Amino acid sequence: MTYGAIVTSIRTPDASGQVADIALGFDSLPGYLGASPYFGAIVGRYANRIAAGRFTLDGVEYHLAQNNGPNSLHGGVRGFDKVLWSAEPFENDSAMGVKLRYESADGEEGYPGALTVQVTYTLNEANELIVEYEASTTKATPLNLSQHTYWNLHGEGRGDILDHVLQLNASAFTPVDSTLIPTGKIAPVAGTPFDFRQSAAVGARIDGPDEQLRFGRGYDHNWVLDRQGQGTLALAARLQDPQSGRVLEVRTTEPGIQFYSGNFLDGTIKGKGGHVYAHRTGLCLETQHFPDSPNHSNFPSTILRPGARYQSRTVFAFSTRRS
Ligand code: BGC
């Protein structure tokens, strides 16, 4: 829908052909206008956190809303998830979709530059949902766009995601402090509960005695994807539900992915069909540049300059497999 460029529903069959909606959300607009934790939305201008809502660019210090403890989260008070986009549907022989556009004014939420953003959602006959991002700016600005769907491969409202089996194509992650800001280290996952190079159940190690898991109240971290070459589509994540047989594969041109295990869902939200979204009943796989990059010169740059074109692409591929 045009509000927040939100994907409201994704219906896929399980291994025996039973269709369910595997995306958390609401039945109608008022739910999304209320306290939605970014269900299905495009997040920006800067996905995830910027420390203390502050960064310096070309010698000028900029201040953002501190809307998440001391930090700025997902673009501030009124991020791209809370604005109205314009939409143009399209259809061709093998695919259909919608092009969404948003003009973010110079200074909006404290960010420099008038930014033109286009997000294209395409659904094709290979059962892929392709998300393509494009943007240009009038002044240098940090930019990091992501898609914030909460997945539950049983079907939304059907229990937690702890039995989902996850594989992340990443040998390293970016550890955080207690406010979930990266320390700046790129740490190997080997020997930690963050090693998902071999697939593992989300719940297998989630409550283990690990400081990083304690800070995240579970998984809420950025993984550094193993990839060959920049800007090409590479496998980031593979999520499988042994119960339903549903499989979700995520491929992206981005260098990172935020795996968030829905730790802040606490049963206060009633979603579709009146379903109560309790602790860890949905998980996010947010392809992205690393959190707080404007304050970490060792992270890949997130600065878009006038004359340059921001381009990014993520593919969510749906299939089934009997285990
Ligand atoms: C963040 C979580 C946050 C959630 C919003 C995720 O992208 O990493 O910390 O709580 O978005 O509900």
Residues whose N, C-alpha, C, O or C-beta is under 5 A from the ligand:
A	BS01	BGC	P37 D220 Y260 F264
